[in-house]
Amino acid sequence: MDVLIFIIIIMILAFWKSKINIKKDEQLQLDETLSVRGILGIIILFDHIGLNLNNVGILKPFTMVGYLCVSLFFLFSSYGLTKAVLSKQDYLNKFVFKKIIPIVVTSGIVFILYKSFFGRNIMYSWYIYVIICLYVVWYLCFRFLSPKRAIIVLNVCILICQIMCFILGVPVVWYRAILSFGLGAVWALYSNSIFQFITKNFKLKLSVCMLLFTGCFLMASLSDKIVFGDLQKIVETVCYILASSFGAILYIIFSAKVQFVSRNLKWLGKISFEIYIFQGFCFLCLKPLLDVKEILFVICSFITTIVGAKIINLFSRQMFKFFANKILRIKIENKT
């Protein structure tokens, strides 16, 4: 009951002064994606807190939808990258420096904390490796191919990667949501056509996608309780991939009509990456609280993760600016 009250308080604060507008065009605004990233960050944080409790209890629903949130993170990332490369002529020239280096710097800071205090790697570090790999593949596709061909090759690469991961026995958490990254690129390139397609018979398309998503989500959630014999693993994997993909498509359809913006969630959305990679550090630090009272662990884990993520965000940005200025000075000196 205490945990439920805390969740309600957090949701009230998160959605305070939120705005829901009816959209009139196909463009996905930055404020919108940051707001959604904020709520996704909260859901994933509660998901992982629940997985660290002795009894997951009221947090069980959060532990069932975490991968769907990651799917939307991939969707937004690819959408933003593709929109940027289509509108900015020199975007690819600064891509590695502006997109990949900040991830490496932030991850490096958090890695040092983990190693210094616990002598181990970052918890949930798979996301760092996967997003960097996806960024690199995206970059190579758009560097050497036209946008249309780049998107085809990108999605083919992702499908091949998923098949190879399945064959090699890679944990499904690494690849079940990555198809949404390819969908994000498709959405960005064909946003106008997709918008026009969705807005015609909107309710029908929303209903069909909702049914497909619900069916795949239930199959994935209940896959450990349904026996498929020798096909158990492949059915479970396919259901997870389809659920995350239909979840992303469902958001695309929904966003064609509705725009959601929240000032508080935008603030959280800006530190969503830091929240994801730093939360495990807080869980390890606060583990003794599990033996005292679980609600203390939940509250302290949530607060320290948010505060710590913001501090790391500020510190990594300052470090990045420092090295960027130093590199710029060296370039200027070499020219002169």
C-alpha positions, 0 to 999 in steps of 0.5 A, spaced: 500 500 500 505 504 501 508 503 494 502 504 491 501 511 494 508 513 492 507 511 485 501 515 485 504 521 488 510 521 483 505 520 477 501 526 480 507 530 480 510 528 473 503 529 470 502 536 473 500 542 468 501 537 462 498 539 456 494 534 451 493 537 444 490 535 438 495 535 432 494 538 425 500 536 422 505 530 422 511 533 425 513 530 432 516 535 436 522 535 441 517 537 447 513 531 445 518 526 445 522 529 451 515 528 455 514 521 453 521 519 454 520 522 461 514 517 463 518 512 459 524 513 464 519 513 470 516 506 468 523 503 467 525 505 473 519 502 477 520 496 473 528 495 475 526 497 482 521 491 482 525 486 479 530 488 485 525 487 491 524 480 494 516 481 492 515 485 486 507 486 488 504 492 486 510 493 481 509 487 477 505 491 471 511 495 470 516 489 470 511 487 464 512 493 460 519 495 461 521 492 454 516 496 450 519 503 453 525 501 451 522 500 444 520 507 444 526 509 446 529 506 440 523 509 435 525 516 438 532 516 437 532 513 430 526 518 428 530 524 431 537 522 427 533 521 420 529 527 421 536 531 422 540 528 417 534 529 412 534 537 414 541 538 415 546 538 410 553 537 414 549 533 420 553 526 418 560 530 419 559 531 426 555 525 428 560 521 431 562 527 435 555 530 437 552 523 438 556 517 440 562 521 444 557 524 449 554 516 450 561 514 451 563 520 456 557 519 460 557 511 460 565 512 462 563 516 468 558 511 471 563 505 469 568 509 474 563 509 479 561 502 479 568 499 478 570 504 484 565 502 489 563 495 487 568 492 482 563 490 477 560 493 470 554 497 469 548 494 471 543 494 464 549 495 460 547 492 454 543 498 452 549 502 451 552 497 447 546 496 443 545 503 442 552 505 440 552 499 435 545 501 432 548 508 431 554 506 428 550 502 423 545 508 422 551 512 420 554 508 415 548 507 412 546 514 411 553 516 409 554 511 403 547 510 401 541 515 399 536 515 404 531 510 401 536 505 400 539 507 407 533 505 410 532 499 407 539 496 408 538 499 416 532 495 417 535 488 413 541 489 418 537 489 424 533 483 422 539 479 420 542 481 427 536 479 431 536 472 427 543 471 428 542 473 436 537 468 436 541 463 433 547 464 437 543 464 444 544 472 446 539 474 451 532 476 448 533 483 452 538 485 447 535 485 441 527 484 442 526 491 441 531 494 436 526 493 430 523 499 432 529 503 431 528 501 423 521 503 424 523 510 427 527 511 420 521 509 416 517 514 420 522 520 419 522 519 411 515 518 410 512 522 415 507 526 411 505 519 407 504 516 414 500 521 417 495 522 411 494 514 411 493 514 419 488 520 419 484 516 414 479 511 418 484 513 424 479 509 429 479 503 424 487 503 424 488 504 431 483 499 433 486 494 429 493 495 431 491 495 438 488 488 437 495 486 434 499 489 439 494 486 445 495 479 442 502 479 441 503 482 448 499 477 452 502 471 448 509 474 450 507 475 457 504 468 458 509 465 454 512 461 460 505 458 462 504 456 455 507 450 452 509 450 445 514 444 445 520 445 441 518 451 438 517 454 445 523 459 445 522 461 437 515 463 439 517 467 445 522 471 441 517 472 436 512 475 440 516 479 444 519 482 437 512 483 435 509 486 441 515 491 441 514 493 434 506 493 434 507 498 441 511 502 437 506 503 431 501 504 436 504 510 438 506 512 431 498 512 430 496 515 436 501 521 435 498 522 429 492 525 432 494 527 439 500 531 442 502 530 449 507 535 453 509 536 460 514 540 463 516 536 469 516 530 464 521 534 459 526 535 465 526 527 466 526 526 459 533 530 458 536 525 463 533 519 461 539 515 459 543 517 465 537 514 469 537 508 465 545 507 466 545 510 473 539 506 477 543 500 478 548 503 482 543 506 487 540 499 487 547 496 489 548 502 494 541 501 498 540 494 498 541 493 505 534 497 506 531 491 503 532 488 510 529 494 513 523 496 509 522 495 502 518 502 501 524 505 504 528 502 498 523 504 493 523 511 495 530 512 496 532 508 489 527 513 486 530 519 489 537 518 489 537 515 481 533 522 479 538 526 483 544 522 481 542 522 474 542 529 473 548 531 477 552 526 472 548 529 466 551 536 468 558 533 469 558 529 463 556 536 459 561 540 462 567 535 461 564 534 453 564 542 453 571 542 456 574 537 451 570 540 445 573 547 446 580 544 447 580 540 440 577 546 437 583 550 440 588 545 437 585 545 430 585 553 430 593 553 432 594 548 427 591 552 422 595 558 424 
